[in-house]
Amino acid sequence: MRTNGIAFAIYCILAAFITYCCMYAFRKPFTAGMYEGLSLWGVDYKIVLIITQVMGYMLSKFIGIKVVSEMTPGRRGGSILLLIGISWLGLLAFGLLPYPYNFIALFLNGLPLGMIWGIVFSFLEGRRYTELLGAGLCTSFIVSSGFVKAVGKWLMDHHGVTE
């Protein structure tokens, strides 16, 4: 069965874009909080939180070099769900643990998320329009980050959700 190349490319871009946008819902909303008056080791607490999460995310990128490259196609979807679930547990721990100890939970939140990009991109690579598909996936950074921060802010402002 032959498919229209452009239609298939659009479908792939949308699927990758939506998948990665959903991942951002587990990565960025906490940055909508201000954490005013909180610090750890003389550093603004929000900066500590961001650095801690990015350290987990960075370590995950190195782990992903081996794990994602050796992943079979049949394990990709389940792996995305597993990694998102682990990330969600990190966010849950962030909410349940008291300040200042909850920053550690954001390391655990970021750790699985760094591999999601590689897994999503592995669905796209090797196709006729790989560069176009990758560019579509990259646009999710811009849109998703702003969107999930806006949702986080809206929840705090209108629904009494605390940082």
Order of alpha helices (4+ residues) and beta strands (2+ residues): alpha-beta-beta-alpha-alpha-alpha-alpha-alpha
